[in-house]
Amino acid sequence: MEPGNPEPTLPAILSVPTLGLEAPVMQGLSDAVLSDAVGHDASSVWPGSKGISLLLAHDVSYFSHLASVRVGAKVYWIDGCRKLVFRVDRIEVALPGAPLPAPLHGIGIALITCWPTDALFWTSDRLVVLASFVGTQATSTGPIATPLPPGVAVSAPPAVLAQGLGLEQNGLLVGHLRLTGGPARTWAEGADPLRTANLAFEELAAAKIAVEAADRSWWAAEALPGELMPKSLSVANEFDVTIVVSGTRVSAVTLVSPTATVDLVVQSGRLRVSRISQ
């Protein structure tokens, strides 16, 4: 593919076998794209063109294990019936927008994510994995499936949803993400951990709104029966998130800050507050 050619058929597939990674790739770096796929920076060339193709993903999504890759590992770009083969030749932590070294033979890709790779927030450093083009293989592949919803939803009633459950709107600060319980590798390296964390913060926002309004009917919709509504809920500090997932099934989420611990469980497909400790 020469520079200036039209974009390939999308979604393409990015594969890193040593990580067990196989991810869809879409054009752009918007939240909508990065929620479901690896994003191609439109200011860079497409893989296979002369130059460096920039491919970005969230550190708690498809690139959650990117720090485990080693020099010499193969990276594949699959587009239709063509498989481009790249070899990792450099791994570094750099500032956003830092100049990248020219790839061997002039054609390469850069896999980029936030550093450290368990941060839910936008960090000041980037992990950059550089790989140079080494060859082309013929292949056949079907279209990659569109990611399904993670199987859980918030339990906030319509009156609470109408007030908005956004992070900034509710003054919520995000920390780091941890998975436990034996998640499937494909689940852990897909979009679902980030989606589930986002839903947990929405449920935290819903609980905050119910507590501040002292509305027991709202609280009853969001909490397990018998769980008393606290008089206040402190959200002044960052919350770390631990998701309990067996295979692809989420059973619980815990949000922990220096001043509060909020335990959520999945009941009938919805997150509900099981306990708040302050």
RAMO-V213898 format. One line per field, one symbol per residue. ss: DSSP state (a for helix, b for strand, c for the rest). psi: psi as a letter, one per 30 degrees, with the letter a starting at -180 (. if undefined). burial: I if it has 16 or more other ideal C-beta (glycine too) atoms within 10 Angstrom, else O. A space follows every 10 residues. Layout:
ss: ???
psi: ???
burial: ???
This chain:
ss: cccccccccc cbbbbbaaac bbbbbbbccc aaaacccbbb cccccccccc bbbbbbcccc cccccaaacc cccbbbbbbc cbbbbbbbbb bbbbbccccc cccaaabbbb bbbbbcccbc ccccbbbbbb bbbbbbbbcc cccccccccc ccbbcccaaa accccccccc ccbbbbbbbb ccbcaaaacc caaaaaaaaa aaaaaaaaaa aaaccaaaaa aabccccccc cccccccbbb bbbbbbbcbb bbbbbbcccc bbbbbbbccb bbbbbbbc
psi: klkfllllkl klkkkjeffg kjklklklgl eeeffflkkk jfflllkflk akkkkklkfg bfgfgfffll kfkkkkjjjb gkjkklkkfk klkllkgkkk kklkgfkllk kkllklggkf ljlflkkkjk kkkflkkklk klkkkkkllg glllgkleee effkgleeeg hkkkclkkkl fhkkeeefga feeeeeeeee eeeeeeeeee eefhjfeeee ffllkfjkkl fljkgflkkl kkkjkjcgjk flkkkklffk kjkklkjhgk kkkfkkk.
burial: IOOOOOOIOO IIIIIIOOIO IIIIIIIOOO OOIIOIIIII IOOIIIIIIO IIIIIIIIII IIIIIIIOIO OOIOIIIIIO OIIIOIIIII IOOOOOOOOI OOIOOOIIII IIIIIOIIII OOOOOIIIII IIIOOOOOOO OOOIOOIOOI OIOIIIIOOI OOOOIOIOOI OIOIIIIOIO OOIOOOIIII IIIIIIIIII IIIIIIIIII IOOOIOOIIO IIIOOOIOIO OOIOIOOIII IIIIIOOOOI OIIIIIIOOI OIIIIIOOOI IIIIOIOO
